[in-house]
Amino acid sequence: MKTNIRKSTKKHAKKTGYRTRQKSRGGRKVNRRQRARHGSF
C-alpha cells in the first residue's frame, strides 16, 4: 500500500487558498482587498 504524502506545493495551497482565508477575520479582509483591486477573482 502506498502512503500518500502531500507535496509542499499542495500543502502551501491548502494553507493559503481562498477558502482558508475566508475562515478568519483577517483573511476576509485580504480577500475583500483583492476583490476591490482586481474585481472578482
N, C-alpha and C positions, 0 to 999 in steps of 0.2 A: 504493500500500500504506500502510495506516495503522499508524503506530508506537504501540504501547501504552505509555503512561506510567502507572505505578502511582499512584493517588491517595494523598495523605498519610495519609488515614484508614486505608486498606488497609495502607500501609507501617507505620503505628503498630501496627495489629492484629497484623501479622506479627512484629513485634519483641517484642510484649508479651503474646502469646497463651499459652494453657495449654501447648501443645507446646514452645514456645520455652523457657518456664520450666522444663519438665521436663528440659531438656538440661543444666542446670548444677546444681551442689550448692546454691547459694543459692536458685535458682528452685524447686527441690523443697521447700526449707524453707518458702518462701512458699506454695506450693500446699498443703502439709500444714497450715499455719496457717489458711488459708482453709477447708479441709475441716473442720477442728476447729470453726471458728466457725459455719459455715453448713450443715454436713452436706455431702454430695457436691454438686458444682456442675458 
